[in-house]
Structures are given as structure tokens and as C-alpha cells.
Amino acid sequence: MEEKRTRGEPRVLEWVSDVPPPPVPKTNWASFMLERIAAHGENIATIDALTGENRKYSWYLTSVPKVAGGLAAAGIEPGHSVILLTISHLDYPLLLLAVTYLGATCVLLSPDLSQEELARSIRVCQAQWAVIHSSAQRLLDGAQTLLPTGTLRRVWLLDPGTSSAGHTLTHLLQAQPIQAHSLGVESQRTVAVVFFSSGTTGVPKGVMLSHSNLTVPLWLNRYAASLLGGGDEEAGFALMRVKYLMMMLVLPLHHVYGYSMITGNLYIGGTTLLLPVFSPQRFLSAIEQFKVRLCPVVPHLVSFLADTPLLDRYDLTSLEVMFSAAAPLPVSTHTNIINKTGINLMSGYGMTEVASVTTNGSVYGFCLGSVGRVMPYTKVKIIDPETGRMLAEGEEGEVCVKSLTVMLGYINNPAATAAMIDSDGWLHTGDLGYYNSDGFLFLTDRIKDLIKVKGFQVSPKQVEEVLMGMEGVGEVAVVGVPHPRTGEAARAYVVPKPSARLSPALLQRYVAERLAPHKHLTGGVELLEMLPRNQSGKVLKKKLIESYIASSKL
């Protein structure tokens, strides 16, 4: 990673260009999407990688108003909340667009939730309606036993299956089309979508994003197309479609990362290949079969690709770009995959609370180890977490964001919203980082993950990067655990590479030879076959700590 240098006065990072971005339109997000979808005609929009089934842009264009009409005829009104509970599916974008088209709120939930978690989410959102995949039927049935009778007024099945009342997507598609719910300036205050945060540090919170929040990232595509086409938007879009002609998504669409990638690709007119069930062989085979050019991934998938012997069995020459986000990407992993495959690997930074996007490491410049430069319509500053003082180049502090994409707040949780967004509109991310003289942002850790050893603060990420430099280490997570002498101590969980011969003592000695005493692995080392992760690829460090504490009490 680039050496940190401190000079100059503190400054706010923002987009600077001779061609400033135009004002963002105030409109219904779904109708804004359909304007571009109409331009793509009979082109294929989505393909199921397992079955080969596809949907054309023209099909989405005519189907969205019909499904919205069917939902409205059933009693759904603007402001109502509709749950979407399904695996990645060709009709996922259809339901997302249809619900927001009529002015209702689409609540995107994971089919991997427990019954208790699903019931809690339904209560928090006060949802009365649901569209589900048949594979989630048992989950929803169980959750409804934990809710007052009649909480959900109607449930539709997305795919062919059994529905005693005949409530299916097929019936919705037979409805009369309606016009989009008009919003105008209200687009900035009307909730379009609710995502749930990952819950890695506590109970997941519902993040409310407005129609305007969702429109901004798409509008950035139009701005980028204009710049790329020398002022000619359509020429720019044509060039972008060549680059993103075939994009494969293995990311869950209920997560803001997966959502942002598929909606962005639909907006520019590319084809999105959906892989609803992941396996290494399916993943690599699909790249070869469909000549995939772009693949958004998470860091642990990059690590897998860098190490797997399966790579040599498939023709991956079509794959030009991978984009990594959702969790930090170690520099060593970044370098390894580039050296091994020649694939152009880019990274970015965002979070659910800012509609995914804050910085980009491809369109706006590249610097190894960084997450890129700040995107248009966004400002970033680094502050001292204790005093709030704004920091200068090279000084590490909390990353704060002000943007047109900053959420409206957490649903039915004003206290958590106030703790996240200050009175001046700055969102406090909880991430630690710094910027260099060229305006590139570097992330160093999470404030809540810092380990307090005596009077010192230890960065888990620093220890993790040292361990990743040891031969035979595949993946690693470092956490702070209780310690009788130092308060807390660093403890490492390590996944060895295949055939590697590692031991806790060897790993502890490796760190002790390279870092100061308070950063040593005094809390021990445990070898695992895999690290616990959520669907977005984040390591569940809280789960590791809880497991350690529970075992210590035995």
C-alpha cells in the first residue's frame, strides 16, 4: 500500500471536472428506468445461467405497467410496503420496477433469513403484501405464525408453483396496465426501496432509499456516457454496451451491491447473466459458455480465483474486468489475481446507506490499494473520531460522506438515524481511512473492529495484511478477544491454502517477527476450513468473537 504522507490543509474531497454533471431529474425512479429500457428494444436484458431462459428489454417495458396494474387492483396504494422474498430470478427486476412504478415501497429481503428474522423485518416495515419465490414458501409460512393473524393481506408466487388462491405473477401479467405514479419534487422524500443492513455489528436495520437516491447512480451513467461520447450520449452508451455486453451476477439482488449492478446494466442496455445458485464449476463454466466480459465479485471470490487449480480447466479469455466491493480487498490478493489472469480488477467503496456508490476505482482513475476517487454529486471528508476535527492528507480518521445518495434514514428508528447522520447532513460511516495528494481514498479498518490492547489501538486489517503475506495463508480474519492482562488481545482465524502446512505457533511467530508487541497474536490462532460470511461476502467477526467467548466459558 502507498506510504502515507501528511501535508497541506484539511480538505473535502469532491468531483472536479471542466464538464460539470447536470442536475438530477426529479421523477419516479421506475419510470426513469423505463425511459432507457425503451431504447434497448429487442435486445436481451437478462439470462438465467442455469436454464438459458431469457427476458428481452421489450418484455420488461410492456410487463411493468401490467404488473403494477395488477398490484394496484389488489389494493396496493402509494406508500404501502411490499416484500420481495426470492432468489436471484429473471423476474426480480420486473417486480422491483412494478412496485416502485405505482408508488409503493419495495422491501428487499434475503430468502436465507430465519423465521424470526423475517417476522421482525415484516413488523419493522409494517408490510401488508409479499411476492415470493416458491422456495421461500415454508420460510414465510413459519414467519407468519410469529405475526398477528392477517398481517399479510396477500402473497403472490413469482414462479410456477402451488397457490391456493391463484395469486401468481402469471395473473398479475394479465392485468390492465396503469400509468406511473407521478412524484416530481416528492421523489426526494418518497421511499422507493428498503434494504436491510448486513447486521455484522448488531440487529439489521432497514435502510430507506428514496426515488431520487436510486436515480442518481443511473444518472451518473448518462453523464459518463456523455463524457465518453464527446458530448454525444448515445455514442457513449454504445461504447459502454460493448464493454458490458455480457455481465454475470453471482451477487444476491436483495443486497445493494447486486441491485446496483443489475439496474446499472439494464440502464445502459447490457445483458446480465444471473447465476442464482453458486458453485465454482458453474461459475467458471458460465464465463466460458456465455463469453462473460464483466463480473462484479466480493473479495473472497477473488481469493478463490487466485488460488484454485480449476482456473486452468476453463477458457476465461473473454473476461476483461472484475469489480470488487462489499468488503476490503487485500493488496496481495489484488496483485495475485492480476499476475495470474491478466484480468483488469477494479475496486470501489460504498454502503447501503449511500445507495452503494461513493468512490470508483475504474472510471475516475486507479491507484493500487485504494478504493478510487470520489464520484460526482458526492463529498468525502476524514475526521478525528474523538474530536470531529477535519484531517489532512495522509491522516487516518473516520470517513464521512455527504451525497445526493445518502439515505432518508433507518425505518422506524430515528435514534439510529441521528447517530449516523449529523445535523449538517454528513453520514458517519464508521470506516477508518485516509486520502493521498491525488484524492484517492484508502480504507484502513472499521472503528468498531479496533482492538484495545492496554493503551494501544490495534488495527485488525494491518495484522491481516501481514498474515496474508505468509506462504500458505489463504484467508484470515483478526478480531479482539478478552484478555486478563491487556483488556483485549488480537486473535487470528486462518484458512490455509490446499496442502499448506501451518500451525498456530508458526503463525504467531511470523507476526511477532514483523509487528510491535501489542500487535502480536496473544489471543491465539485457530485454523478453519472457511470463515463465516454473510451473503455480501463480509466476514462475520461478531460470530467469531461470540464463539470464542462461549468456548472460553466451558
C-alpha positions as CSV (number, residue, x, y, z in Angstrom):
1,M,0.0,0.0,0.0
2,E,1.2,3.5,-0.7
3,E,3.1,5.2,2.1
4,K,1.0,7.7,3.9
5,R,2.2,11.3,3.7
6,T,0.9,14.2,5.7
7,R,1.0,17.7,4.1
8,G,-1.3,20.6,3.3
9,E,-4.5,21.8,4.9
10,P,-7.5,19.5,5.6
11,R,-9.9,19.4,2.6
12,V,-13.1,18.0,1.4
13,L,-12.8,15.5,-1.5
14,E,-15.2,16.1,-4.3
15,W,-15.5,15.6,-8.1
16,V,-13.8,18.3,-10.2
17,S,-14.3,18.5,-13.9
18,D,-14.4,21.0,-16.8
19,V,-17.8,19.4,-17.7
20,P,-19.9,19.5,-14.5
21,P,-22.6,16.9,-14.1
22,P,-26.2,18.1,-14.9
23,P,-28.9,18.4,-12.3
24,V,-30.5,15.1,-11.4
25,P,-34.1,14.8,-12.6
26,K,-36.9,14.7,-10.0
27,T,-39.0,11.8,-11.1
28,N,-40.4,8.3,-10.3
29,W,-37.3,6.0,-10.4
30,A,-39.1,3.2,-12.2
31,S,-40.4,5.5,-15.0
32,F,-36.9,6.9,-15.3
33,M,-35.6,3.4,-15.8
34,L,-38.2,2.5,-18.4
35,E,-37.3,5.5,-20.5
36,R,-33.9,3.9,-21.1
37,I,-35.3,0.4,-21.3
38,A,-37.5,1.5,-24.2
39,A,-34.3,2.5,-26.1
40,H,-33.0,-1.1,-26.0
41,G,-35.9,-2.7,-27.8
42,E,-35.5,-6.4,-28.6
43,N,-32.0,-6.8,-27.1
44,I,-31.7,-9.5,-24.4
45,A,-31.7,-8.0,-20.9
46,T,-31.3,-11.0,-18.6
47,I,-30.4,-14.6,-18.9
48,D,-30.7,-17.5,-16.4
49,A,-27.2,-19.1,-16.5
50,L,-28.7,-22.5,-15.3
51,T,-31.6,-22.8,-17.7
52,G,-30.7,-20.4,-20.6
53,E,-34.1,-18.8,-20.3
54,N,-34.0,-15.0,-21.0
55,R,-36.0,-11.8,-20.9
56,K,-35.9,-9.0,-23.6
57,Y,-36.0,-5.3,-22.8
58,S,-39.2,-5.0,-24.7
59,W,-40.8,-7.6,-22.3
60,Y,-39.9,-5.6,-19.2
61,L,-41.2,-2.4,-20.9
62,T,-44.6,-3.8,-21.5
63,S,-44.8,-6.0,-18.4
64,V,-44.0,-3.4,-15.7
65,P,-47.2,-1.3,-16.2
66,K,-49.3,-4.5,-16.3
67,V,-47.9,-6.0,-13.1
68,A,-48.2,-2.6,-11.4
69,G,-51.8,-2.5,-12.5
70,G,-52.4,-6.0,-11.0
71,L,-50.9,-5.0,-7.7
72,A,-52.9,-1.8,-7.6
73,A,-56.2,-3.7,-8.4
74,A,-55.5,-5.9,-5.4
75,G,-55.4,-2.9,-3.2
76,I,-51.8,-1.8,-3.0
77,E,-51.5,2.0,-2.9
78,P,-48.6,4.5,-2.9
79,G,-46.8,4.3,0.4
80,H,-47.7,0.7,1.1
81,S,-44.8,-1.7,1.7
82,V,-44.4,-4.9,-0.5
83,I,-41.9,-7.6,0.5
84,L,-39.9,-9.2,-2.3
85,L,-38.5,-12.5,-1.0
86,T,-36.8,-14.6,-3.6
87,I,-33.6,-16.0,-5.0
88,S,-32.0,-14.1,-8.0
89,H,-34.6,-14.5,-10.7
90,L,-35.2,-13.1,-14.2
91,D,-38.4,-11.5,-12.9
92,Y,-36.8,-9.9,-9.9
93,P,-36.2,-6.6,-11.8
94,L,-39.8,-6.7,-13.1
95,L,-41.3,-6.8,-9.5
96,L,-38.9,-4.2,-8.2
97,L,-39.8,-1.8,-11.1
98,A,-43.6,-2.6,-10.9
99,V,-43.9,-1.9,-7.1
100,T,-42.0,1.4,-7.3
101,Y,-43.8,2.3,-10.5
102,L,-47.1,2.5,-8.7
103,G,-45.5,4.5,-5.8
104,A,-45.3,1.7,-3.3
105,T,-42.2,0.7,-1.3
106,C,-40.3,-2.5,-2.3
107,V,-38.7,-4.2,0.7
108,L,-35.9,-6.5,-0.4
109,L,-35.3,-9.4,1.9
110,S,-33.0,-12.4,1.9
111,P,-34.5,-15.9,1.5
112,D,-31.8,-17.1,3.8
113,L,-33.3,-15.3,6.9
114,S,-34.5,-17.3,9.8
115,Q,-38.3,-17.3,10.5
116,E,-37.7,-14.9,13.5
117,E,-35.6,-12.5,11.4
118,L,-38.2,-12.4,8.6
119,A,-41.0,-11.8,11.1
120,R,-39.1,-9.0,12.6
121,S,-38.4,-7.4,9.2
122,I,-42.1,-7.6,8.3
123,R,-43.0,-5.9,11.6
124,V,-40.4,-3.2,11.2
125,C,-41.6,-2.3,7.7
126,Q,-45.3,-2.7,8.5
127,A,-45.6,-4.7,5.3
128,Q,-49.0,-6.0,4.2
129,W,-48.1,-7.6,0.9
130,A,-45.5,-10.0,-0.4
131,V,-44.2,-11.5,-3.6
132,I,-42.1,-14.6,-3.1
133,H,-40.3,-17.5,-4.8
134,S,-41.9,-20.9,-4.1
135,S,-38.6,-21.9,-2.4
136,A,-39.3,-19.3,0.3
137,Q,-42.9,-20.5,0.9
138,R,-42.0,-22.6,4.0
139,L,-39.9,-19.7,5.4
140,L,-42.8,-17.3,5.0
141,D,-45.3,-19.7,6.5
142,G,-43.2,-20.1,9.6
143,A,-42.7,-16.3,9.9
144,Q,-46.4,-15.7,9.7
145,T,-47.0,-17.9,12.8
146,L,-45.0,-15.4,14.7
147,L,-47.1,-12.4,13.5
148,P,-50.7,-11.4,14.2
149,T,-53.2,-13.2,12.0
150,G,-53.8,-11.3,8.8
151,T,-50.6,-9.2,8.9
152,L,-50.0,-10.0,5.2
153,R,-53.1,-9.3,3.2
154,R,-51.9,-11.2,0.1
155,V,-48.9,-13.2,-1.1
156,W,-48.1,-13.8,-4.8
157,L,-45.8,-16.5,-6.2
158,L,-43.1,-15.3,-8.5
159,D,-42.6,-18.7,-10.2
160,P,-44.9,-21.5,-11.2
161,G,-46.0,-23.3,-8.1
162,T,-49.0,-24.0,-5.9
163,S,-51.1,-21.1,-4.8
164,S,-54.5,-22.0,-3.3
165,A,-55.9,-18.6,-4.2
166,G,-54.3,-18.4,-7.6
167,H,-52.2,-15.4,-6.7
168,T,-49.2,-15.7,-9.1
169,L,-47.1,-13.5,-11.3
170,T,-49.0,-15.0,-14.3
171,H,-52.2,-13.5,-13.1
172,L,-50.6,-10.1,-12.5
173,L,-49.3,-10.1,-16.1
174,Q,-52.9,-10.3,-17.3
175,A,-53.9,-7.1,-15.6
176,Q,-54.6,-3.8,-17.3
177,P,-51.6,-1.5,-17.5
178,I,-51.5,1.7,-15.5
179,Q,-49.6,5.0,-15.6
180,A,-46.6,5.5,-13.3
181,H,-47.3,7.3,-10.0
182,S,-46.1,10.9,-10.6
183,L,-43.7,12.3,-8.0
184,G,-41.8,15.3,-9.1
185,V,-40.0,17.0,-6.2
186,E,-41.5,14.4,-3.9
187,S,-39.1,11.9,-5.4
188,Q,-36.5,13.2,-2.9
189,R,-38.7,12.3,0.1
190,T,-40.7,9.3,-1.1
191,V,-39.3,5.9,-0.1
192,A,-38.8,3.6,-3.1
193,V,-36.8,0.7,-1.6
194,V,-35.9,-0.6,1.8
195,F,-32.7,-2.6,2.1
196,F,-31.6,-4.2,5.3
197,S,-28.1,-3.6,6.6
198,S,-25.8,-6.6,6.9
199,G,-26.1,-6.7,10.7
200,T,-22.5,-7.5,11.2
201,T,-22.3,-5.3,14.4
202,G,-25.9,-5.7,15.6
203,V,-29.5,-6.2,14.6
204,P,-30.0,-5.4,10.9
205,K,-31.7,-2.0,10.3
206,G,-34.0,-1.1,7.4
207,V,-32.4,1.5,5.1
208,M,-34.9,3.8,3.4
209,L,-33.7,5.0,-0.1
210,S,-35.8,7.5,-2.0
211,H,-36.6,7.6,-5.7
212,S,-34.0,10.3,-6.0
213,N,-31.4,8.2,-4.2
214,L,-31.8,5.5,-6.7
215,T,-31.9,7.8,-9.7
216,V,-28.5,9.5,-9.0
217,P,-26.3,6.4,-9.7
218,L,-28.2,5.8,-13.0
219,W,-27.9,9.5,-14.0
220,L,-24.1,9.1,-13.4
221,N,-24.2,6.5,-16.2
222,R,-25.7,9.1,-18.6
223,Y,-23.1,11.7,-17.5
224,A,-20.3,9.1,-18.1
225,A,-21.8,8.3,-21.5
226,S,-21.7,11.9,-22.4
227,L,-18.1,12.3,-21.4
228,L,-17.2,9.0,-23.2
229,G,-19.0,10.0,-26.4
230,G,-17.5,13.5,-26.5
231,G,-20.9,15.1,-25.7
232,D,-22.9,12.5,-27.6
233,E,-24.8,10.4,-25.0
234,E,-26.0,7.7,-27.4
235,A,-22.5,7.3,-28.8
236,G,-21.2,6.9,-25.3
237,F,-23.8,4.4,-24.4
238,A,-22.9,2.4,-27.5
239,L,-19.3,2.2,-26.3
240,M,-20.4,1.2,-22.8
241,R,-22.6,-1.6,-24.2
242,V,-19.6,-3.0,-26.0
243,K,-17.7,-3.1,-22.7
244,Y,-20.6,-4.5,-20.7
245,L,-22.2,-6.6,-23.4
246,M,-22.3,-9.6,-21.1
247,M,-22.1,-9.2,-17.3
248,M,-22.5,-12.1,-14.9
249,L,-24.0,-11.6,-11.5
250,V,-23.5,-14.1,-8.6
251,L,-24.3,-11.4,-6.1
252,P,-27.7,-11.5,-4.3
253,L,-30.1,-9.0,-5.8
254,H,-31.6,-8.2,-2.4
255,H,-28.2,-6.7,-1.4
256,V,-27.5,-3.1,-2.6
257,Y,-24.3,-4.2,-4.5
258,G,-26.1,-6.8,-6.6
259,Y,-29.1,-4.4,-7.1
260,S,-26.9,-1.5,-8.2
261,M,-25.0,-3.7,-10.8
262,I,-28.1,-5.2,-12.4
263,T,-30.0,-1.9,-12.6
264,G,-27.0,-0.1,-13.9
265,N,-26.5,-2.6,-16.6
266,L,-30.2,-2.5,-17.5
267,Y,-30.0,1.3,-17.8
268,I,-27.1,1.2,-20.3
269,G,-28.5,-1.7,-22.3
270,G,-26.1,-4.6,-21.5
271,T,-27.1,-8.2,-20.9
272,T,-27.0,-9.6,-17.3
273,L,-26.4,-13.3,-16.8
274,L,-27.9,-14.4,-13.4
275,L,-26.3,-17.3,-11.6
276,P,-28.9,-18.0,-8.8
277,V,-27.0,-20.9,-7.2
278,F,-23.2,-20.6,-6.9
279,S,-20.7,-23.3,-7.3
280,P,-17.1,-22.9,-8.5
281,Q,-17.7,-25.2,-11.5
282,R,-20.9,-23.4,-12.5
283,F,-19.3,-20.0,-12.1
284,L,-16.3,-20.8,-14.3
285,S,-18.3,-22.8,-16.9
286,A,-20.8,-19.9,-17.3
287,I,-17.9,-17.4,-18.0
288,E,-16.7,-19.8,-20.7
289,Q,-20.1,-20.7,-22.2
290,F,-21.6,-17.1,-22.3
291,K,-18.3,-15.3,-23.0
292,V,-18.8,-13.1,-19.9
293,R,-16.8,-9.8,-20.1
294,L,-17.6,-8.2,-16.7
295,C,-18.1,-9.9,-13.4
296,P,-18.8,-8.0,-10.1
297,V,-17.5,-10.0,-7.2
298,V,-16.6,-9.9,-3.5
299,P,-13.0,-10.3,-2.2
300,H,-13.2,-13.9,-1.0
301,L,-14.3,-14.9,-4.5
302,V,-11.2,-13.1,-5.9
303,S,-9.1,-15.1,-3.4
304,F,-10.7,-18.3,-4.6
305,L,-9.9,-17.5,-8.2
306,A,-6.3,-16.6,-7.4
307,D,-5.7,-20.0,-5.8
308,T,-8.0,-22.6,-7.4
309,P,-6.5,-25.2,-9.8
310,L,-9.9,-25.2,-11.6
311,L,-8.9,-22.0,-13.4
312,D,-6.8,-23.8,-15.9
313,R,-9.7,-26.0,-17.0
314,Y,-11.8,-23.3,-18.5
315,D,-11.4,-20.7,-21.2
316,L,-11.8,-17.3,-19.4
317,T,-10.2,-15.2,-22.1
318,S,-13.5,-13.2,-22.6
319,L,-13.4,-11.9,-19.0
320,E,-11.9,-8.5,-19.2
321,V,-13.0,-6.8,-16.0
322,M,-13.8,-7.8,-12.4
323,F,-15.1,-5.3,-10.0
324,S,-14.6,-6.0,-6.2
325,A,-16.6,-4.3,-3.5
326,A,-18.7,-5.1,-0.3
327,A,-15.5,-5.8,1.8
328,P,-11.9,-4.7,1.7
329,L,-9.7,-6.3,-0.9
330,P,-6.1,-7.1,0.3
331,V,-3.4,-5.7,-1.9
332,S,-1.7,-9.1,-2.1
333,T,-4.9,-10.7,-3.4
334,H,-5.3,-7.9,-5.9
335,T,-1.8,-8.3,-7.2
336,N,-2.0,-12.1,-7.3
337,I,-5.1,-12.2,-9.5
338,I,-3.7,-9.7,-11.9
339,N,-0.5,-11.6,-12.3
340,K,-2.2,-14.9,-12.7
341,T,-5.0,-14.0,-15.1
342,G,-4.3,-10.5,-16.5
343,I,-7.9,-9.6,-15.7
344,N,-8.4,-5.9,-15.0
345,L,-9.5,-5.9,-11.4
346,M,-11.1,-2.7,-10.1
347,S,-12.5,-1.8,-6.7
348,G,-14.9,0.7,-5.2
349,Y,-16.4,1.9,-2.0
350,G,-20.0,2.3,-0.9
351,M,-22.6,1.1,1.6
352,T,-26.3,0.5,1.7
353,E,-26.8,3.8,3.5
354,V,-25.5,5.7,0.4
355,A,-27.2,3.6,-2.3
356,S,-24.0,1.7,-2.8
357,V,-21.8,4.3,-4.5
358,T,-19.3,6.7,-3.0
359,T,-16.0,6.2,-4.9
360,N,-15.0,4.3,-8.0
361,G,-11.5,2.9,-8.8
362,S,-12.1,2.4,-12.6
363,V,-13.9,5.3,-14.2
364,Y,-12.3,8.0,-12.2
365,G,-8.7,6.7,-12.0
366,F,-6.8,3.8,-10.5
367,C,-4.3,3.5,-7.6
368,L,-3.4,0.1,-6.2
369,G,-4.7,-0.3,-2.7
370,S,-7.2,2.5,-2.9
371,V,-10.9,2.4,-3.5
372,G,-10.7,5.1,-6.0
373,R,-11.8,8.8,-6.2
374,V,-15.0,10.4,-5.1
375,M,-17.8,10.3,-7.6
376,P,-19.9,13.2,-8.8
377,Y,-22.7,14.5,-6.5
378,T,-20.6,13.3,-3.5
379,K,-18.3,14.8,-1.0
380,V,-16.0,13.0,1.4
381,K,-14.0,14.2,4.4
382,I,-11.9,12.5,7.1
383,I,-12.4,13.5,10.7
384,D,-10.8,12.6,14.0
385,P,-13.4,10.2,15.6
386,E,-12.9,11.7,19.0
387,T,-12.9,15.4,18.4
388,G,-14.6,15.7,15.0
389,R,-11.7,17.8,13.7
390,M,-11.2,17.5,9.9
391,L,-8.0,15.9,9.0
392,A,-5.4,16.5,6.2
393,E,-3.8,14.3,3.5
394,G,-2.4,11.1,5.0
395,E,-4.0,11.4,8.4
396,E,-6.2,8.5,9.4
397,G,-9.7,9.1,10.6
398,E,-13.3,8.4,10.1
399,V,-14.7,8.6,6.6
400,C,-17.7,10.9,6.4
401,V,-19.9,11.2,3.3
402,K,-22.4,13.9,2.0
403,S,-24.2,13.0,-1.1
404,L,-27.5,13.1,-3.0
405,T,-27.5,9.3,-2.4
406,V,-27.5,9.5,1.4
407,M,-30.4,7.5,2.8
408,L,-33.6,9.1,4.2
409,G,-32.9,7.2,7.4
410,Y,-33.5,3.9,9.1
411,I,-37.1,2.8,9.0
412,N,-38.9,3.4,12.3
413,N,-35.5,4.1,14.1
414,P,-34.9,7.8,14.5
415,A,-32.3,7.3,17.2
416,A,-30.1,5.2,14.9
417,T,-30.6,7.6,12.1
418,A,-29.5,10.6,14.2
419,A,-26.4,8.6,15.3
420,M,-25.5,8.0,11.7
421,I,-26.3,11.4,10.0
422,D,-25.2,14.6,11.8
423,S,-27.1,17.9,11.8
424,D,-25.0,19.1,8.8
425,G,-26.0,16.1,6.6
426,W,-22.7,14.2,6.9
427,L,-23.1,10.5,7.2
428,H,-20.6,8.9,9.6
429,T,-19.6,5.6,8.0
430,G,-17.7,4.1,10.9
431,D,-14.9,3.3,8.5
432,L,-11.3,4.4,9.0
433,G,-9.3,5.7,6.1
434,Y,-7.1,8.5,4.6
435,Y,-6.6,10.2,1.3
436,N,-3.5,11.0,-0.7
437,S,-2.4,14.0,-2.7
438,D,-4.2,12.8,-5.8
439,G,-7.5,12.5,-4.0
440,F,-7.5,8.7,-3.8
441,L,-9.3,7.2,-0.8
442,F,-7.7,4.4,1.2
443,L,-9.6,2.3,3.8
444,T,-7.7,1.0,6.8
445,D,-10.3,-0.5,9.2
446,R,-13.7,-0.3,11.0
447,I,-13.8,1.8,14.1
448,K,-15.8,-0.9,15.9
449,D,-13.2,-3.5,14.9
450,L,-10.2,-1.8,16.5
451,I,-8.6,-3.9,19.3
452,K,-7.8,-2.1,22.5
453,V,-4.6,-3.6,23.9
454,K,-3.6,-1.8,27.1
455,G,-3.4,1.8,25.9
456,F,-2.9,1.0,22.3
457,Q,-5.4,0.7,19.4
458,V,-4.6,-2.2,17.1
459,S,-5.9,-2.3,13.5
460,P,-7.1,-5.9,12.6
461,K,-6.6,-5.1,9.0
462,Q,-2.9,-4.4,9.5
463,V,-2.3,-7.7,11.2
464,E,-4.4,-9.5,8.5
465,E,-2.3,-8.0,5.7
466,V,0.9,-9.2,7.4
467,L,-0.5,-12.7,7.7
468,M,-1.7,-12.7,4.1
469,G,2.0,-12.2,3.2
470,M,2.9,-15.6,4.7
471,E,3.1,-18.5,2.2
472,G,0.2,-21.0,2.6
473,V,-2.3,-18.5,4.1
474,G,-5.5,-18.4,2.0
475,E,-7.8,-16.2,4.1
476,V,-7.6,-14.6,7.5
477,A,-9.7,-12.7,10.0
478,V,-8.3,-11.0,13.1
479,V,-10.5,-10.0,16.0
480,G,-10.1,-8.7,19.5
481,V,-10.9,-11.1,22.3
482,P,-11.0,-10.6,26.1
483,H,-7.6,-10.9,27.8
484,P,-6.9,-10.8,31.6
485,R,-3.7,-8.8,31.4
486,T,-4.2,-6.5,28.4
487,G,-8.0,-6.0,28.3
488,E,-8.2,-7.3,24.8
489,A,-5.8,-9.2,22.5
490,A,-5.6,-10.0,18.8
491,R,-6.7,-13.4,17.8
492,A,-6.4,-14.8,14.2
493,Y,-8.7,-17.2,12.4
494,V,-6.8,-18.6,9.4
495,V,-7.9,-20.6,6.4
496,P,-4.8,-22.4,5.0
497,K,-4.4,-22.9,1.2
498,P,-4.7,-26.5,0.0
499,S,-1.8,-28.7,1.1
500,A,-0.3,-25.9,3.2
501,R,1.3,-26.9,6.5
502,L,0.6,-24.2,9.0
503,S,0.4,-24.3,12.8
504,P,-0.8,-21.7,15.3
505,A,2.7,-21.4,16.7
506,L,4.2,-20.8,13.3
507,L,1.7,-18.0,12.5
508,Q,2.2,-16.4,15.9
509,R,5.9,-16.3,15.4
510,Y,5.5,-14.9,11.9
511,V,3.5,-11.9,13.2
512,A,5.9,-11.4,16.2
513,E,8.8,-11.0,13.9
514,R,7.1,-8.3,11.9
515,L,4.9,-6.2,14.3
516,A,5.2,-4.4,17.6
517,P,4.4,-6.5,20.8
518,H,0.9,-5.0,21.3
519,K,0.0,-6.3,17.8
520,H,1.1,-9.9,18.5
521,L,-1.4,-12.7,18.4
522,T,-1.6,-13.0,22.2
523,G,-5.2,-14.1,21.9
524,G,-4.2,-17.2,19.9
525,V,-4.7,-18.6,16.4
526,E,-7.3,-21.0,15.2
527,L,-7.2,-22.8,11.8
528,L,-10.5,-23.1,10.0
529,E,-11.8,-24.7,6.8
530,M,-13.7,-21.5,6.0
531,L,-14.6,-18.1,7.5
532,P,-18.2,-17.4,8.4
533,R,-19.6,-14.8,6.0
534,N,-22.9,-13.2,5.1
535,Q,-24.3,-13.2,1.6
536,S,-22.5,-10.0,0.7
537,G,-19.1,-11.6,1.5
538,K,-18.4,-9.8,4.8
539,V,-16.7,-11.9,7.4
540,L,-19.0,-12.3,10.5
541,K,-16.4,-11.2,13.0
542,K,-19.0,-10.9,15.7
543,K,-19.8,-14.6,15.3
544,L,-16.1,-15.5,15.7
545,I,-15.8,-13.4,18.9
546,E,-19.1,-14.9,20.3
547,S,-17.8,-18.4,19.6
548,Y,-14.5,-17.8,21.3
549,I,-16.2,-16.3,24.4
550,A,-18.6,-19.3,24.6
551,S,-15.8,-21.8,24.3
552,S,-13.8,-20.0,27.0
553,K,-16.6,-20.5,29.5
554,L,-16.7,-24.3,29.1
